[in-house]
Amino acid sequence: MIEGLPPIPCVPGLVLYDPCDKHEAHLLEFFDLLEQVPLADLFFERYIPHLENTEDPVVAEAKLRLIDFILNKTLRPSDSFKTRFSNLKLVPSSVRSSTNGIQFRPLATTVDPTSAISKLFFDDEDVFPEPGFLKQHHQVLKLCGIMRTLTPEILIERVHKFVTSRNKQRLIVKVKHLFSLPLDVDFRLAPKLLTLFRTSRWIPILCSSPEGSQMVSPEDCRSADDKELVDLVLRVFEDTVPPQWKALLGWDQVLERETLLKQLNGSLANQSSHRIDRVLAYIGSLGDCRFLMQYPCILTSHDEYVLPKSVVLPGTLLSRYPLAPFLDQVDPSFARKHTQLLKVLGIRQEVIFDDLLRVQSIIVTSTQSGKLSNDHLNVVISLLEISTRLQGDNKAPSLIMIPDTEGRLRPRTEIVCGESNVTGTIATFSFVNPRISPDLVDKLGLENSYARATRLGIEIEDEDEDEYTPREKLTTIISDTLGRYTVDSTFSEFLANANDCGATKISWIIDACAYKNYESSALLSEELKGLQGSALFIYNNGGKSSNLLVDPVRDS
């Protein structure tokens, strides 16, 4: 008998004979009376096939003892042994049958519970070996190929299982663990399996549905690090995913333009600046982004998103003379983030006459009554200021229209300057709007009303000459001048005035004395009494006087 062989049921047609001494053994060998069978062949070809076809619990116990005996004898299994042992049902399962007790399964479909892939399986799945058997033969089982690493076959099998899983909370944990497993460099899925992998709905996504989650396919979602790029269009898996898994899932592929534009439009509707920045940065990295010219995606200095054609780069004349909302500067922070994008979109560094004409056209079209609103008048004045500072086409400035005293835009040739509060023939002229400062009138080169009358041969009667004197109050002129400028643009205007008159020095004097400390008896006019008190006095050393009285208490 074979030393240590446990008691096993008889196998028909098989008798084990153990010679009693060496002489008997020599005779049996000489006459070839006994078949010499290797232990592994005897195990796999004679005993196991016989024992595998019975469901008798006693036989199952004998089979387990025989398997224990063979594995204990096997320290270095051959390739043939590994192949035969892996495909036969020789591993006792951790789940016992209610009828015959021990259940056996092939090693090729058995999972090592100590391996990382074991967490991909649910507790009620019959895939693990009996703990005592594993502990006794763990090393041999690893050498023979018990499942320990992720293979394409295991991955696809798990996908099928995940699709049908009902416990979504446990499934989320399983999928997160799957994405944490390393993939071999040569890990590949066949084309059909890859399509199945990417189109099957096996990824759980948390949502507000009654079930608490929704099953989606990889092609309909992205990982958490792409959330701001797609979350208004696609579903988002709540964790980040390593690059190798991204490549397998298809999440490393360039997002479709349709997806990006839907995300951009949704982000603009929600005023989600983080999403907008992320989408624009992604689009900018792709190179050709000129299709964005149709979308209001550029953030202005007034915190509004407008079409690319409605902005110029920061640091231009618009900082002193705003034309918003018709033409604005790019927000400085936005410009720093998207430098390349703005370059590709052709955002200019400075305003040009075409911009001014476009703004003027918009205002003319939107002014139904023909009279400018206060906001539109402010824009027109800024537009005129800019036009005097641009160089280029000499004919372009003549196309800029000028508001008259009623706030109607008229061609430059129809407007005159001078005192508009007159009578007689001169009163029929179109006078420049009083909101336009004398300094700007000079820069525009407008014709004086008296000079025009002389040029046209219009006779000025004595009463006209008598009436051709200023009638507007000084305080009204000062108040109107100050009212034209917003608080944030006043400082820039003071600097501009100093620069225009060639000044090299500008001085600021703050008079913080209380109103009651001043006497009013020495004032040039009683009307100046209301301007007494805390004040700011600004002057420069230029050739022209540029002094303004400002009452910060009253005007604040």
Secondary structure, 3 states (H helix, E strand, C coil): CCCCCCCCCCCCCCCCCCCCCHHHHHHHHHCCCCCCCCHHHHHHHHHHHHHHCCCCHHHHHHHHHHHHHHHHHCCCCCHHHHHHHHHCEEEEECCCECCCECCEEEHHHCECCCCHHHHHCCCCCCCCECHHHHHHHHHHHHHHCCECCCCHHHHHHHHHHHHHCCCHHHHHHHHHHHHHCCCCCCCCCCHHHHHHHHHCCCEEEECCCCCCEEEECHHHEECHHHHHHHCCCCEECCCCCCHHHHHHHCCCCCCCHHHHHHHHHHHHHHCCHHHHHHHHHHHHHCCCCHHHHHCCCEEECCCCEECHHHEECCCCHHHCCCECCCEEEECHHHHHHCHHHHHHCCCCCCCCHHHHHHHHHHHHHHCCCCECCHHHHHHHHHHHHHHCCCCCCCCHHHHCCEEECCCEEECHHHEEECCCCCCCHHHHCEEECCCCCHHHHHHHCCEEHHHHHHHCCCCCCHHHHHHCCCCCCHHHHHHHHHHCCCHHHHHHHHHHHHHHCCCCCEEEEEECCCHHHCCCCCCCCHHHHHHCCCEEEEEECCCCCCCEEECHHHHC
